[in-house]
Amino acid sequence: MKYQTKKLGQANVFGTEYDAVPFSRFTTLDYKPAIEEAIKESLDEIDAVSKNYKPATFENTIIPLAYSTARLDRFTAMLFNLNSAETSVNLQAQAQLVSPLLTDYHNDVYLNALLFKRVKSIYRQRDKMSLSPEQLVLIEKIHNAFLRNGAALRQRKNRLREIDRELSSLTLLFSENILNETNQYVLHITEPAMLSGIPNEVLALAEAEAQKRELKGWCFNLSAPVYLPVMKYADSRLLRRELFLAYESRCSHSNFNNNEDCLQRIASLRRERARLLGYENHAAFVLEHRMAENTDKVMNFLHTLLEEALPRAQAEITMLKNFAGNYWEEDGDKNFYMYDFYYYAEKLKQKLYNIDDQQLRPYLSLDNAVKGAFAIANKLYGIHFQEIDTIEKYNPEVQTYKVTDKDGSYLGLLYADFFPREGKRAGAWMTVFKNQYIDEDGNNSRPHVAIVCNFTRPTENTPSLLSFDMLRTLFHEFGHALHALLSNVTYPELSGTHVARDFVELPSQIMENWCYEEEALRLFATHYQTGEPLPMEWVEQIKKAAHFMEGVLTVRQLDFAFIDMSWHTPKYNDEFRTAKNVEHSVGVLGNVVTIPKERCISTSFSHIFSGGYAAGYYSYKWSEVLDADAFEAFKEKGIFNTETAERFRNEILSKGGSDKEMTLYKNFRGKEPSLEPLLKRLIN
């Protein structure tokens, strides 16, 4: 395994075309030594900065710091992205070995007293320097990073190091347990009568899974292309219940994948760390530099939405019960659960709007949907996507694209990884193999971005066909990708999605709006066999149904947000709570449907225990406020209005974190966001 130049901050690391990752050069055992070498190079550079006898300046201190992780980031991105999308027992072991090394590196930088002294000196004099707004933001961000990582502590720095090391291992273990539990689960069915209502393409997947295991019948797993359709279409309440409880109680059972002790330890360590740094709890620490600012503001926001959503959600469930009659009581249980909700909501939607997800699927082939996302990005921003086969992939299924701007200039690379497989975690996400920034030689180092999903696999007879929810997922992750690809800042710490967590979902969630627009759907929604366009009367029904059952779904999201805040704003004497007690005492979904006693989502709540959303799950609804308000600007002049699109690109997408998030938003919208457009979605 070889790679190029050792100059810190220089964009070209691997010497390949576009400096794309050469996956074949790396064996599993190569990552640790490569990361160790990159850590040493970075620390040598930082040591030289901290021991510089000359007065601290932006040029001799902040700039070296800003570029000090450029090479290290490339290797860690490879390892941890593959550990999510293409893992193995050996790769997991390497990740566990590397995580404490990175934690030690992190602390070696931020607990360096000489270095902090130089940074603090610059921070105090920043207003007297001739600096650009982006440089001022960078100084503030770096100074805050030192403070928030213990640089100002006079005592107990070693305890901070111990906490960070343990947290790095625990969060990785939490994620690995979820993957193992998900992969190990299988529900074997041999009675055809149990399969009534399930779409044929899902049965084909279940039959193929059974054949792989050398079993007769059908094997159902917890992957999204199987689980979600079963929840919506399986007539058997027993089957729906089995899969629902398996999914919503992952890692809560008495086996090696149990996460109860792990998550309690994570929550406890986070609280201890926050208090060590002078904060009341972890949420207070997290929110200090978010748009929401503090826990009171978050809780007021959540309760305001709950006040609007709860009455509607309760009315929606009453309507569903009346629609369902006594059918859901087939097993004698008269309670109405979420696995009843998905099934009867789909049937009621079909009746009210004369639209069925299964009718839509033939018009939403994955290939056409991807082309449609590209076409929409082209109409909005003038950019182009060209599939190429000259760069390496980490899996043969991955598709690779070169992205160019309207003038033909190179913007970056896009990797697209769409199908579930063993070794790939559930869900969907966008990830970055290479950030955008201007390197020390003045070159614009362009980003390499991946969107990773778990869509229905094609069969021998049909291509991959998406449900409408899957279409929204594709556009959501594509929105994140655009945020990274269109970044145009100077420093890597400020590029792309390096923004506050309660702002990062704006570019992704706003993209979902185009899924509902006739003008957008005409670009790609055609029948995969006949080429017939999606009937426009269906489009109208889709728009009418866009916010069907919005009350229940909003309360469900708020339920997650309240659980998150409870774990991260605990009272001092409340350390030994169990996951189930937390969920049943603070969750709000129980005001709408019956919560089964077996449900325990905290033990698989990867967003908050291993995914960066701790004390931040509220940001999905917070970003919906931004998204709803921002899309109003597009609707005012047309969803493909180039002036509005250019303003969104120039003021939001290209700016990354180079200015305050509210400033960026107001520069685009001309005002602060209003809650009204989001509340309209609840009312309509």
C-alpha positions as CSV (number, residue, x, y, z in Angstrom):
1,M,0.0,0.0,0.0
2,K,1.5,3.3,-1.2
3,Y,0.3,6.8,-1.4
4,Q,1.7,10.1,-2.6
5,T,3.2,13.3,-1.2
6,K,3.5,14.0,2.5
7,K,2.7,17.7,2.3
8,L,0.0,18.5,4.7
9,G,-3.1,20.1,3.2
10,Q,-2.1,19.1,-0.4
11,A,-5.1,17.6,-2.2
12,N,-3.4,14.8,-4.1
13,V,-2.9,11.9,-1.6
14,F,-3.2,8.8,-3.8
15,G,-1.9,9.9,-7.2
16,T,-4.9,8.4,-8.9
17,E,-7.3,10.0,-11.4
18,Y,-9.2,12.7,-9.5
19,D,-7.2,11.5,-6.5
20,A,-10.0,8.9,-6.1
21,V,-9.6,6.2,-3.4
22,P,-7.7,3.2,-4.7
23,F,-9.6,0.6,-2.6
24,S,-7.7,-2.3,-4.1
25,R,-4.4,-1.0,-2.7
26,F,-5.6,-1.4,0.9
27,T,-6.0,-4.7,2.8
28,T,-7.9,-4.7,6.1
29,L,-4.6,-4.6,7.9
30,D,-3.3,-1.5,6.0
31,Y,-5.6,1.0,7.6
32,K,-4.1,1.1,11.1
33,P,-0.5,1.8,9.9
34,A,-1.7,4.3,7.4
35,I,-3.7,6.2,10.0
36,E,-0.8,6.0,12.5
37,E,1.6,7.5,10.0
38,A,-0.9,10.3,9.1
39,I,-1.3,11.0,12.8
40,K,2.4,11.3,13.3
41,E,2.8,13.7,10.4
42,S,0.0,15.8,11.6
43,L,1.3,15.9,15.2
44,D,4.8,16.8,14.0
45,E,3.3,19.8,12.1
46,I,1.3,20.8,15.1
47,D,4.3,20.5,17.4
48,A,6.2,22.8,15.1
49,V,3.4,25.3,15.3
50,S,3.0,25.2,19.1
51,K,6.8,25.7,19.6
52,N,7.1,28.5,17.2
53,Y,8.9,31.3,19.0
54,K,7.4,34.0,16.8
55,P,4.2,35.8,17.8
56,A,1.0,33.9,16.8
57,T,-0.6,35.0,13.6
58,F,-3.4,33.6,11.4
59,E,-0.8,32.5,8.9
60,N,1.6,30.7,11.2
61,T,-1.0,29.1,13.5
62,I,-4.6,29.0,12.2
63,I,-3.7,27.9,8.7
64,P,-1.5,25.0,9.6
65,L,-4.2,23.9,12.1
66,A,-6.9,24.1,9.5
67,Y,-5.0,21.8,7.1
68,S,-3.5,19.5,9.7
69,T,-6.0,16.7,9.3
70,A,-6.4,16.8,5.5
71,R,-4.5,13.5,4.9
72,L,-5.7,11.8,8.1
73,D,-9.3,12.5,7.1
74,R,-8.8,10.6,3.9
75,F,-7.8,7.4,5.6
76,T,-10.3,7.6,8.4
77,A,-13.1,8.3,5.9
78,M,-12.2,5.1,4.0
79,L,-12.1,3.0,7.1
80,F,-15.3,4.1,8.8
81,N,-17.3,4.5,5.6
82,L,-16.4,0.9,4.7
83,N,-17.2,-0.2,8.2
84,S,-20.8,1.0,7.6
85,A,-21.3,-0.1,4.0
86,E,-18.9,-3.1,3.6
87,T,-17.9,-4.4,7.0
88,S,-16.5,-7.7,8.2
89,V,-15.4,-9.1,11.5
90,N,-11.8,-8.1,10.6
91,L,-12.7,-4.6,9.6
92,Q,-14.7,-4.1,12.8
93,A,-11.7,-5.2,14.7
94,Q,-9.5,-2.7,12.9
95,A,-12.0,0.1,13.6
96,Q,-12.0,-0.8,17.3
97,L,-8.2,-0.6,17.3
98,V,-8.1,2.7,15.4
99,S,-10.8,4.6,17.4
100,P,-8.7,5.1,20.5
101,L,-5.8,6.2,18.4
102,L,-7.9,8.9,16.9
103,T,-9.2,9.9,20.3
104,D,-5.7,10.2,21.7
105,Y,-4.7,12.3,18.6
106,H,-7.7,14.5,19.1
107,N,-6.8,15.1,22.8
108,D,-3.1,15.6,22.0
109,V,-4.1,18.5,19.8
110,Y,-6.8,20.1,21.9
111,L,-5.1,19.6,25.3
112,N,-1.8,21.1,24.0
113,A,-1.4,24.1,26.3
114,L,1.2,25.9,24.1
115,L,-1.0,25.5,21.1
116,F,-4.1,26.8,22.9
117,K,-2.1,29.8,24.1
118,R,-1.4,30.7,20.5
119,V,-5.0,30.2,19.4
120,K,-6.3,32.2,22.3
121,S,-4.0,35.1,21.5
122,I,-5.3,35.2,17.9
123,Y,-8.9,34.9,19.0
124,R,-8.5,37.9,21.4
125,Q,-7.0,40.0,18.7
126,R,-9.2,38.9,15.8
127,D,-11.1,42.1,15.4
128,K,-7.9,44.1,15.0
129,M,-6.7,41.8,12.1
130,S,-7.5,42.3,8.5
131,L,-9.4,39.0,8.1
132,S,-12.3,37.9,5.8
133,P,-15.6,36.8,7.3
134,E,-14.7,33.2,6.6
135,Q,-11.4,33.5,8.4
136,L,-13.1,35.0,11.4
137,V,-15.6,32.1,11.5
138,L,-12.7,29.7,11.3
139,I,-10.9,31.3,14.2
140,E,-14.0,31.2,16.3
141,K,-14.7,27.6,15.4
142,I,-11.1,26.5,16.3
143,H,-11.1,28.5,19.5
144,N,-14.4,27.0,20.5
145,A,-13.2,23.5,19.7
146,F,-10.3,23.9,22.1
147,L,-12.6,25.1,24.9
148,R,-15.1,22.4,24.3
149,N,-12.4,19.8,24.4
150,G,-10.9,20.8,27.7
151,A,-8.1,23.1,26.8
152,A,-9.0,25.6,29.6
153,L,-9.2,22.8,32.2
154,R,-6.6,23.2,35.0
155,Q,-7.2,19.8,36.4
156,R,-8.7,16.4,35.4
157,K,-7.4,16.5,31.8
158,N,-6.4,12.9,32.1
159,R,-10.0,12.0,33.1
160,L,-11.2,13.8,30.0
161,R,-8.8,11.6,27.9
162,E,-10.2,8.5,29.6
163,I,-13.8,9.5,28.9
164,D,-13.1,10.2,25.3
165,R,-11.3,6.9,24.7
166,E,-14.1,4.9,26.3
167,L,-16.8,6.8,24.4
168,S,-15.0,6.2,21.1
169,S,-15.0,2.4,21.7
170,L,-18.6,2.3,23.1
171,T,-20.2,4.2,20.2
172,L,-18.5,1.9,17.7
173,L,-19.6,-1.2,19.7
174,F,-23.2,0.2,19.8
175,S,-23.3,0.4,16.1
176,E,-21.7,-3.0,15.5
177,N,-24.2,-4.7,17.8
178,I,-27.1,-3.2,15.8
179,L,-25.6,-4.5,12.5
180,N,-25.1,-7.9,14.0
181,E,-28.6,-8.1,15.5
182,T,-30.2,-7.0,12.2
183,N,-28.2,-9.4,10.1
184,Q,-28.9,-12.3,12.4
185,Y,-32.6,-12.0,12.5
186,V,-34.8,-14.1,10.2
187,L,-38.4,-15.0,10.4
188,H,-39.0,-18.3,8.6
189,I,-42.6,-18.8,7.1
190,T,-43.8,-22.0,5.5
191,E,-47.6,-21.3,5.5
192,P,-48.7,-19.4,2.3
193,A,-51.8,-18.2,4.1
194,M,-49.5,-15.9,6.2
195,L,-48.4,-14.1,3.1
196,S,-51.6,-12.6,2.0
197,G,-51.3,-9.0,0.8
198,I,-47.5,-8.9,0.6
199,P,-46.3,-7.6,-2.8
200,N,-44.8,-10.1,-5.2
201,E,-41.4,-8.5,-5.3
202,V,-41.1,-8.7,-1.5
203,L,-42.1,-12.4,-1.6
204,A,-39.4,-12.9,-4.2
205,L,-36.8,-11.4,-1.9
206,A,-38.0,-13.6,1.0
207,E,-38.0,-16.7,-1.2
208,A,-34.5,-16.0,-2.4
209,E,-33.4,-15.5,1.2
210,A,-34.9,-18.9,2.2
211,Q,-33.1,-20.6,-0.8
212,K,-29.8,-19.0,0.3
213,R,-30.3,-20.6,3.7
214,E,-31.3,-23.9,2.1
215,L,-34.8,-23.7,3.6
216,K,-38.3,-24.2,2.1
217,G,-40.8,-21.3,2.1
218,W,-39.9,-17.7,2.8
219,C,-37.4,-15.9,5.1
220,F,-38.2,-12.3,6.1
221,N,-35.4,-10.1,7.5
222,L,-35.3,-6.5,8.8
223,S,-34.0,-4.8,5.7
224,A,-36.0,-1.8,4.6
225,P,-37.2,-3.3,1.2
226,V,-38.7,-6.2,3.2
227,Y,-39.7,-4.7,6.5
228,L,-41.6,-1.6,5.3
229,P,-43.8,-3.3,2.7
230,V,-44.7,-6.0,5.3
231,M,-45.8,-3.3,7.7
232,K,-48.0,-1.7,5.0
233,Y,-49.4,-4.6,3.2
234,A,-49.3,-7.9,5.1
235,D,-52.9,-8.9,6.0
236,S,-51.6,-11.1,8.9
237,R,-51.6,-9.0,12.0
238,L,-49.4,-11.7,13.6
239,L,-46.8,-11.4,10.9
240,R,-46.8,-7.6,11.1
241,R,-46.5,-7.8,14.9
242,E,-43.6,-10.3,14.8
243,L,-41.5,-8.1,12.5
244,F,-42.4,-4.8,14.2
245,L,-41.4,-6.1,17.6
246,A,-38.2,-7.6,16.2
247,Y,-37.3,-4.3,14.6
248,E,-38.3,-2.0,17.5
249,S,-36.6,-4.1,20.2
250,R,-33.3,-4.7,18.5
251,C,-30.3,-5.1,20.9
252,S,-32.6,-5.3,24.0
253,H,-32.6,-9.0,24.3
254,S,-30.4,-11.3,26.5
255,N,-27.7,-12.0,23.9
256,F,-24.2,-10.7,22.9
257,N,-25.8,-7.8,21.0
258,N,-27.6,-6.3,24.0
259,N,-26.9,-2.5,24.1
260,E,-28.6,-1.6,27.4
261,D,-25.4,-1.4,29.4
262,C,-23.6,0.2,26.5
263,L,-26.0,3.0,26.1
264,Q,-26.3,3.7,29.8
265,R,-22.6,4.0,30.0
266,I,-22.5,6.3,27.0
267,A,-25.1,8.6,28.5
268,S,-23.3,8.6,31.8
269,L,-20.0,9.4,30.3
270,R,-21.4,12.2,28.2
271,R,-23.0,13.7,31.3
272,E,-19.7,13.4,33.2
273,R,-17.8,15.0,30.4
274,A,-20.2,17.9,30.1
275,R,-20.0,18.6,33.8
276,L,-16.2,18.4,33.7
277,L,-16.3,21.2,31.1
278,G,-18.8,23.3,33.1
279,Y,-22.1,22.4,31.5
280,E,-25.2,21.2,33.4
281,N,-25.7,18.2,31.0
282,H,-24.7,16.9,27.6
283,A,-27.6,18.7,25.9
284,A,-26.5,22.0,27.2
285,F,-23.0,21.3,25.9
286,V,-24.3,20.2,22.5
287,L,-26.7,23.1,22.0
288,E,-24.4,25.9,22.9
289,H,-23.4,26.4,19.2
290,R,-26.5,25.2,17.5
291,M,-29.2,27.4,16.0
292,A,-31.5,26.3,18.9
293,E,-29.0,27.6,21.4
294,N,-30.3,25.9,24.6
295,T,-32.5,23.1,26.0
296,D,-35.3,25.5,26.9
297,K,-35.6,26.6,23.3
298,V,-35.6,23.1,22.0
299,M,-38.2,21.9,24.5
300,N,-40.4,24.9,23.8
301,F,-40.1,24.1,20.1
302,L,-41.0,20.4,20.6
303,H,-43.9,21.2,22.9
304,T,-45.3,23.9,20.4
305,L,-45.3,21.3,17.7
306,L,-46.8,18.6,20.0
307,E,-49.6,21.0,21.0
308,E,-50.5,21.3,17.3
309,A,-49.9,17.7,16.3
310,L,-51.3,15.7,19.1
311,P,-55.0,16.6,18.6
312,R,-54.7,15.9,14.9
313,A,-52.9,12.6,15.6
314,Q,-55.6,11.4,18.0
315,A,-58.3,12.3,15.5
316,E,-56.4,10.5,12.7
317,I,-56.2,7.3,14.9
318,T,-59.9,7.6,15.7
319,M,-60.6,7.9,11.9
320,L,-58.5,4.8,11.3
321,K,-60.2,2.7,14.0
322,N,-63.6,3.6,12.5
323,F,-62.3,2.7,9.1
324,A,-60.9,-0.6,10.2
325,G,-63.9,-1.6,12.3
326,N,-63.0,-4.6,14.4
327,Y,-60.5,-6.1,11.9
328,W,-57.5,-5.3,14.0
329,E,-58.9,-7.3,16.9
330,E,-58.6,-10.6,15.0
331,D,-56.3,-12.0,17.8
332,G,-58.5,-10.6,20.6
333,D,-56.2,-7.6,21.3
334,K,-58.3,-4.5,21.1
335,N,-55.4,-2.1,21.4
336,F,-54.3,-0.1,18.3
337,Y,-50.5,-0.3,17.7
338,M,-48.1,1.2,15.2
339,Y,-48.1,-2.1,13.2
340,D,-51.9,-1.6,12.8
341,F,-51.4,2.1,11.9
342,Y,-49.1,1.4,8.9
343,Y,-51.4,-1.2,7.5
344,Y,-54.8,0.6,7.9
345,A,-53.3,4.0,7.0
346,E,-52.2,2.5,3.6
347,K,-55.7,1.1,3.0
348,L,-57.4,4.3,4.0
349,K,-55.0,6.3,1.8
350,Q,-55.9,4.1,-1.2
351,K,-59.6,4.7,-0.5
352,L,-59.4,8.5,0.1
353,Y,-57.0,9.3,-2.7
354,N,-57.5,6.3,-5.0
355,I,-53.7,5.9,-5.1
356,D,-51.7,2.9,-4.1
357,D,-47.9,2.7,-3.6
358,Q,-47.9,-0.6,-5.6
359,Q,-49.5,1.3,-8.5
360,L,-46.7,3.9,-8.4
361,R,-43.8,1.5,-8.2
362,P,-43.7,0.6,-12.0
363,Y,-43.4,4.3,-12.7
364,L,-40.6,4.8,-10.1
365,S,-37.8,2.5,-11.3
366,L,-34.5,3.3,-9.5
367,D,-32.6,4.0,-12.7
368,N,-35.2,6.5,-13.9
369,A,-35.4,8.1,-10.4
370,V,-31.6,8.6,-10.3
371,K,-31.8,10.2,-13.8
372,G,-34.6,12.3,-12.5
373,A,-32.7,13.6,-9.5
374,F,-29.8,14.5,-11.9
375,A,-32.2,16.2,-14.3
376,I,-33.7,18.3,-11.5
377,A,-30.2,19.3,-10.2
378,N,-29.3,20.3,-13.8
379,K,-32.4,22.4,-14.2
380,L,-31.8,24.1,-10.8
381,Y,-28.1,24.5,-10.8
382,G,-26.9,23.7,-14.3
383,I,-24.7,20.8,-13.1
384,H,-24.1,17.5,-15.0
385,F,-23.6,13.9,-13.9
386,Q,-21.7,11.5,-16.2
387,E,-21.3,7.8,-15.2
388,I,-17.7,6.7,-15.4
389,D,-15.9,3.4,-14.9
390,T,-12.3,4.7,-14.6
391,I,-12.3,5.0,-10.8
392,E,-12.3,2.1,-8.3
393,K,-15.3,1.0,-6.3
394,Y,-15.5,-0.6,-2.9
395,N,-18.2,-3.0,-4.2
396,P,-19.1,-3.9,-7.8
397,E,-22.7,-2.7,-7.2
398,V,-21.6,0.8,-6.6
399,Q,-22.1,3.3,-9.4
400,T,-19.7,6.2,-9.9
401,Y,-20.3,9.6,-11.5
402,K,-18.2,12.6,-12.5
403,V,-20.0,15.8,-11.6
404,T,-19.3,19.0,-13.7
405,D,-20.6,22.5,-13.5
406,K,-22.5,24.5,-16.1
407,D,-19.2,25.7,-17.6
408,G,-17.8,22.1,-17.8
409,S,-15.5,22.5,-14.9
410,Y,-15.0,19.5,-12.5
411,L,-17.1,19.6,-9.3
412,G,-16.4,16.2,-7.8
413,L,-17.2,12.5,-7.7
414,L,-20.4,10.8,-6.6
415,Y,-20.6,7.2,-5.5
416,A,-24.1,5.6,-5.4
417,D,-24.6,2.4,-3.4
418,F,-28.2,1.4,-3.4
419,F,-28.9,-2.2,-2.3
420,P,-28.8,-4.1,1.0
421,R,-26.3,-6.8,1.6
422,E,-24.6,-8.6,4.5
423,G,-22.1,-6.3,6.1
424,K,-24.0,-3.1,5.3
425,R,-25.9,-1.4,8.0
426,A,-29.6,-0.5,7.6
427,G,-31.0,2.9,6.7
428,A,-29.7,5.5,4.3
429,W,-27.0,8.1,4.6
430,M,-24.6,10.4,2.7
431,T,-21.0,10.2,3.5
432,V,-17.8,11.9,2.3
433,F,-14.6,10.3,1.2
434,K,-12.9,13.6,0.5
435,N,-13.8,17.2,1.5
436,Q,-13.8,20.3,-0.6
437,Y,-11.3,23.0,0.2
438,I,-8.6,25.2,-1.3
439,D,-5.3,23.4,-0.6
440,E,-2.0,25.1,0.4
441,D,-1.0,25.3,-3.3
442,G,-4.1,27.2,-4.2
443,N,-5.8,24.3,-5.9
444,N,-9.6,23.7,-5.3
445,S,-9.7,20.2,-3.9
446,R,-13.1,18.9,-5.0
447,P,-15.2,16.5,-2.9
448,H,-15.9,12.8,-3.3
449,V,-19.3,12.0,-1.9
450,A,-21.3,8.7,-1.5
451,I,-25.0,8.2,-1.1
452,V,-25.8,4.8,0.6
453,C,-29.3,3.3,0.7
454,N,-31.1,0.0,1.1
455,F,-33.6,-0.2,-1.8
456,T,-35.4,-3.2,-3.3
457,R,-33.0,-5.2,-5.4
458,P,-33.9,-5.9,-9.0
459,T,-35.0,-9.4,-9.8
460,E,-34.6,-11.5,-13.0
461,N,-37.8,-10.0,-14.4
462,T,-38.0,-6.5,-13.0
463,P,-35.7,-3.6,-12.3
464,S,-35.4,-2.1,-8.8
465,L,-38.8,-0.4,-8.3
466,L,-39.1,2.2,-5.5
467,S,-42.0,3.0,-3.2
468,F,-42.8,6.6,-2.9
469,D,-41.1,6.7,0.5
470,M,-37.9,5.2,-1.1
471,L,-38.1,7.9,-3.8
472,R,-38.2,10.6,-1.0
473,T,-35.2,8.8,0.7
474,L,-33.2,9.0,-2.6
475,F,-33.9,12.7,-3.0
476,H,-33.2,13.3,0.7
477,E,-29.7,11.8,0.5
478,F,-29.1,13.4,-2.9
479,G,-29.8,16.8,-1.2
480,H,-27.0,16.1,1.3
481,A,-24.8,15.1,-1.6
482,L,-25.5,18.4,-3.4
483,H,-24.6,20.3,-0.2
484,A,-21.1,18.6,-0.2
485,L,-20.6,18.7,-4.0
486,L,-21.5,22.4,-4.5
487,S,-19.3,23.5,-1.5
488,N,-16.9,26.3,-2.4
489,V,-15.0,27.5,0.6
490,T,-11.4,27.8,1.5
491,Y,-10.9,25.7,4.6
492,P,-11.9,22.0,5.1
493,E,-13.3,22.7,8.6
494,L,-16.0,24.8,6.9
495,S,-16.8,22.9,3.8
496,G,-20.0,21.2,2.7
497,T,-22.0,19.7,5.6
498,H,-19.7,21.0,8.3
499,V,-22.6,23.1,9.7
500,A,-24.7,23.0,12.8
501,R,-26.7,19.7,13.1
502,D,-30.0,21.6,13.2
503,F,-29.1,23.2,9.8
504,V,-27.6,20.3,8.0
505,E,-30.9,18.7,7.1
506,L,-32.2,21.8,5.2
507,P,-30.5,20.9,1.9
508,S,-31.7,17.3,2.2
509,Q,-35.3,17.9,3.3
510,I,-35.9,20.6,0.8
511,M,-35.1,18.2,-2.1
512,E,-37.9,16.0,-1.1
513,N,-40.4,18.7,-2.1
514,W,-39.6,18.1,-5.8
515,C,-41.0,14.5,-5.5
516,Y,-44.5,15.9,-5.2
517,E,-44.3,18.4,-8.1
518,E,-45.8,17.5,-11.5
519,E,-43.2,19.5,-13.4
520,A,-40.4,17.5,-11.7
521,L,-42.1,14.1,-12.0
522,R,-42.6,14.5,-15.7
523,L,-38.8,14.4,-16.0
524,F,-38.5,10.8,-15.0
525,A,-41.7,9.0,-13.7
526,T,-42.4,6.7,-16.6
527,H,-43.5,3.0,-16.6
528,Y,-40.5,0.8,-16.8
529,Q,-42.1,-1.5,-19.4
530,T,-44.3,0.8,-21.6
531,G,-42.6,4.1,-21.2
532,E,-46.0,5.6,-20.3
533,P,-45.7,8.7,-18.1
534,L,-47.1,8.7,-14.6
535,P,-50.8,9.7,-15.0
536,M,-51.1,13.3,-14.0
537,E,-54.3,12.7,-12.1
538,W,-52.2,10.4,-9.9
539,V,-49.8,13.3,-9.4
540,E,-52.6,15.4,-8.0
541,Q,-53.6,12.6,-5.7
542,I,-50.0,12.2,-4.6
543,K,-49.9,15.9,-3.7
544,K,-53.2,15.7,-1.8
545,A,-51.9,12.7,0.1
546,A,-48.5,14.2,0.7
547,H,-49.3,15.0,4.4
548,F,-51.8,12.2,5.0
549,M,-51.5,11.1,8.6
550,E,-49.1,14.0,9.2
551,G,-50.2,14.3,12.8
552,V,-49.3,10.7,13.8
553,L,-46.0,10.8,11.9
554,T,-45.1,14.1,13.6
555,V,-45.9,12.8,17.0
556,R,-43.7,9.7,16.3
557,Q,-40.8,12.0,15.3
558,L,-41.4,14.1,18.4
559,D,-41.4,10.9,20.5
560,F,-37.9,10.2,19.3
561,A,-36.8,13.7,20.0
562,F,-38.2,13.7,23.6
563,I,-36.5,10.3,24.2
564,D,-33.2,11.8,23.0
565,M,-33.5,14.9,25.2
566,S,-34.4,12.7,28.2
567,W,-31.2,10.7,27.8
568,H,-29.1,13.8,27.5
569,T,-30.8,16.1,30.1
570,P,-31.2,13.7,33.0
571,K,-31.5,14.7,36.7
572,Y,-28.5,14.0,38.9
573,N,-30.2,11.1,40.8
574,D,-31.6,9.5,37.7
575,E,-28.5,7.7,36.5
576,F,-29.7,4.1,36.6
577,R,-32.8,4.4,34.5
578,T,-33.5,1.5,32.0
579,A,-34.2,2.2,28.4
580,K,-37.8,0.9,28.6
581,N,-38.5,3.1,31.6
582,V,-37.2,6.2,29.8
583,E,-39.3,5.5,26.7
584,H,-42.5,4.7,28.5
585,S,-42.2,7.7,30.9
586,V,-41.1,10.5,28.5
587,G,-42.3,9.3,25.1
588,V,-45.4,10.9,23.7
589,L,-46.4,8.4,21.1
590,G,-48.3,6.5,23.8
591,N,-50.9,9.3,23.8
592,V,-51.8,8.3,20.2
593,V,-51.3,4.5,19.9
594,T,-50.7,1.6,22.4
595,I,-46.9,1.0,22.9
596,P,-46.1,-2.7,23.3
597,K,-44.2,-3.4,26.4
598,E,-41.5,-5.2,24.3
599,R,-40.7,-2.0,22.4
600,C,-37.3,-0.6,23.2
601,I,-35.9,1.6,20.5
602,S,-33.2,3.2,22.6
603,T,-31.0,0.1,22.3
604,S,-30.9,0.6,18.5
605,F,-31.2,4.4,18.4
606,S,-28.0,4.7,16.4
607,H,-28.8,8.4,15.6
608,I,-28.2,9.4,19.1
609,F,-25.8,6.8,20.5
610,S,-23.4,6.3,17.6
611,G,-24.5,8.7,14.8
612,G,-23.8,12.3,15.9
613,Y,-27.4,13.3,16.7
614,A,-27.1,13.1,20.5
615,A,-29.3,15.9,21.9
616,G,-30.0,16.8,18.3
617,Y,-32.7,14.5,17.0
618,Y,-35.1,17.6,17.3
619,S,-33.1,19.0,14.3
620,Y,-35.2,16.9,11.9
621,K,-38.3,18.8,12.8
622,W,-36.3,22.0,13.2
623,S,-35.0,21.6,9.7
624,E,-38.5,21.0,8.5
625,V,-39.3,24.6,9.6
626,L,-36.4,25.8,7.4
627,D,-37.3,23.5,4.6
628,A,-41.0,24.4,4.5
629,D,-40.2,28.1,4.7
630,A,-37.4,27.9,2.1
631,F,-39.5,26.0,-0.4
632,E,-42.1,28.7,-0.3
633,A,-39.5,30.9,-2.0
634,F,-39.3,28.4,-4.8
635,K,-43.1,28.1,-5.1
636,E,-43.4,31.9,-5.3
637,K,-41.6,32.1,-8.6
638,G,-41.7,28.5,-9.9
639,I,-40.0,25.4,-8.6
640,F,-37.3,25.6,-11.3
641,N,-36.8,29.4,-11.2
642,T,-33.1,29.9,-11.9
643,E,-32.8,33.1,-9.8
644,T,-34.1,31.4,-6.7
645,A,-32.0,28.3,-7.3
646,E,-28.9,30.3,-7.8
647,R,-29.5,32.2,-4.6
648,F,-30.0,28.9,-2.8
649,R,-26.8,27.5,-4.3
650,N,-24.8,30.7,-3.6
651,E,-26.1,31.5,-0.1
652,I,-26.7,28.0,1.3
653,L,-25.1,25.1,-0.6
654,S,-21.8,26.7,-1.6
655,K,-21.2,28.4,1.7
656,G,-20.9,25.3,4.0
657,G,-20.2,26.6,7.5
658,S,-18.4,29.7,6.4
659,D,-20.9,32.0,8.2
660,K,-23.5,31.8,11.0
661,E,-26.3,29.5,9.9
662,M,-29.0,32.1,10.5
663,T,-27.0,34.6,8.5
664,L,-26.8,32.2,5.6
665,Y,-30.5,31.5,5.8
666,K,-31.5,35.2,5.9
667,N,-29.2,35.9,3.0
668,F,-31.2,33.4,1.0
669,R,-34.7,34.1,2.3
670,G,-34.4,37.8,3.2
671,K,-35.9,37.0,6.6
672,E,-35.8,34.6,9.5
673,P,-37.7,31.3,9.0
674,S,-41.4,31.2,9.8
675,L,-43.1,28.3,11.6
676,E,-46.3,28.9,9.7
677,P,-45.5,26.9,6.5
678,L,-44.8,23.8,8.6
679,L,-47.9,24.3,10.7
680,K,-49.8,24.5,7.4
681,R,-48.7,21.0,6.6
682,L,-50.2,19.8,9.9
683,I,-53.5,21.5,9.2
684,N,-53.9,20.7,5.5
